[in-house]
Amino acid sequence: MRYFVTIGNQTFEVELAQDGIRVDGEPVSAEMIGLAGTPLRRLSIGARSHVLHATNGESPGLWDLHLDGEHYTAEVVDERTRAIRAMTGKTGAVHGPKPIRAPMPGLITRVQVEVGVQVAHGQGVVIMEAMKMENELKAEGAGTVSRIHVQPGQAVEKGALLVEFADNG
């Protein structure tokens, strides 16, 4: 089965076959094992091992990923979906800045922006403590902070709206 995984501005072709995994045509030694009853997975790539926290995103095919203290949003589509999008001109991409939501329950320890501040793609916005780790939640696109819904010391649930943006364009 062939998938197309987009993270940021990069798209990778991932092929899962009986003889192994290929990323952009290159063989990759990888294994992922889920921890029962949790969104945690152990991801081994070559000799390196990582703890991956993966949850479904806001729409089908979107995933919220936390790996080594970094947050990523990945869009995963199969060959058929990609072909249909190419024929219809629909990309499935969200236009404009995406609000920041809590990826898991936790405690807000710092808010690094103020209303009216312009942020760049990848800029840190909120520091959240979850699972005994501090996680920096970053802007997924450029925009202007339009509303902040949290303050330091506030406990939040998974999916809670933390920061909203207005489009700079």
C-alpha positions in Angstrom: 0.0 0.0 0.0 1.3 3.4 -0.9 0.7 6.6 1.2 1.7 10.2 0.8 2.6 11.9 4.1 2.8 15.7 4.3 4.5 17.3 7.2 4.9 21.1 6.9 5.9 21.8 3.2 7.4 18.3 2.6 5.6 15.3 1.2 7.0 11.8 1.5 5.9 8.7 -0.5 5.7 5.8 2.0 5.2 2.3 0.6 4.3 -0.5 3.0 4.9 -3.9 1.3 5.6 -7.5 2.4 9.3 -7.0 1.7 9.6 -3.9 3.9 9.1 -0.2 4.1 10.3 2.4 1.5 10.3 6.1 2.0 10.7 8.0 -1.3 11.9 4.8 -2.9 14.6 4.1 -0.3 14.4 1.1 2.0 13.9 2.0 5.7 14.3 -0.3 8.7 11.4 0.8 10.9 8.9 -0.7 13.4 6.1 0.8 15.3 4.4 -0.8 18.3 1.4 0.6 20.1 1.1 0.7 23.9 -2.3 -0.9 24.6 -5.0 1.6 25.7 -2.9 4.7 25.0 -2.1 6.9 22.1 1.6 6.2 22.7 3.7 4.1 20.3 7.3 3.0 20.3 8.9 3.9 17.0 12.2 2.4 16.0 14.0 3.7 13.0 17.2 1.9 12.3 19.0 1.7 15.7 17.2 4.7 17.2 14.1 4.4 19.3 11.5 7.1 20.0 8.3 7.5 22.0 5.6 8.8 19.6 2.3 10.3 20.8 -0.2 10.2 17.9 -3.8 11.2 17.9 -6.4 11.8 15.1 -6.5 15.4 14.0 -9.5 17.6 13.2 -10.4 15.9 10.0 -9.8 12.5 8.4 -6.2 11.9 7.4 -4.8 14.5 9.8 -2.7 13.4 12.7 -1.3 15.3 15.7 2.1 13.9 16.5 4.5 14.6 19.4 8.0 13.2 18.8 11.1 14.0 20.9 9.4 17.1 22.4 8.3 18.5 19.0 4.8 18.8 17.7 3.9 18.0 14.1 0.8 17.8 12.1 0.8 15.2 9.4 -1.6 14.6 6.6 -1.7 11.0 5.4 -3.6 10.1 2.1 -3.5 6.9 0.1 -2.9 6.7 -3.7 -6.6 6.7 -4.6 -7.4 9.9 -2.5 -4.3 11.7 -3.9 -5.4 10.8 -7.5 -9.0 12.0 -6.9 -7.7 15.3 -5.4 -5.4 15.8 -8.4 -8.3 15.3 -10.8 -10.7 17.5 -8.9 -8.2 20.2 -7.9 -9.0 19.7 -4.2 -5.9 19.6 -2.0 -7.6 19.0 1.4 -5.2 21.6 2.8 -6.4 24.1 5.3 -5.8 27.7 4.2 -4.7 30.4 6.7 -3.4 29.9 10.3 -4.8 27.0 12.3 -5.8 27.6 15.9 -3.7 25.9 18.6 -5.5 23.2 20.6 -4.3 21.1 23.5 -3.0 17.8 22.0 -3.6 16.1 25.4 -4.7 17.0 28.9 -2.1 19.2 30.7 -1.1 22.3 32.5 -0.3 25.6 30.7 3.1 26.8 32.1 3.8 29.7 29.8 2.1 31.8 27.1 4.8 33.2 24.8 2.7 35.6 22.8 0.2 38.4 23.2 -2.9 39.5 21.3 -1.8 41.5 18.2 1.6 39.8 17.9 2.5 38.4 14.5 3.9 34.9 14.6 5.9 33.0 12.0 5.4 29.3 10.9 7.1 27.2 13.6 7.3 29.9 16.3 6.6 28.8 19.8 3.3 30.0 21.2 2.4 28.1 24.4 4.4 25.8 26.8 2.3 23.0 28.2 3.2 20.4 30.7 1.8 17.0 30.0 2.9 13.5 30.9 5.8 15.0 33.1 7.2 16.7 30.0 7.1 20.3 28.8 5.8 20.6 25.3 6.2 23.7 23.2 3.2 24.2 20.9 4.1 26.0 17.8 2.3 28.0 15.1 1.6 26.0 12.0 1.5 29.0 9.8 2.1 32.8 9.9 -0.6 34.9 11.4 -1.5 37.5 14.0 -2.7 36.4 17.5 -6.3 37.3 17.7 -7.3 35.7 20.9 -5.7 33.8 23.8 -8.0 31.5 25.8 -5.6 30.3 28.5 -3.2 31.6 31.1 -0.2 30.1 33.0 -1.3 27.7 35.7 -4.5 26.7 33.9 -5.3 23.0 33.5 -6.8 22.1 30.1 -8.4 19.1 28.5 -7.4 17.5 25.2 -8.8 19.5 22.3 -9.2 22.7 24.4 -8.8 25.9 22.2 -5.7 27.7 23.4 -4.8 30.4 20.9 -6.6 31.7 17.7 -5.0 33.6 14.8 -6.1 36.0 12.1 -4.7 35.6 8.6 -1.9 38.0 7.6 -2.9 37.7 4.0 
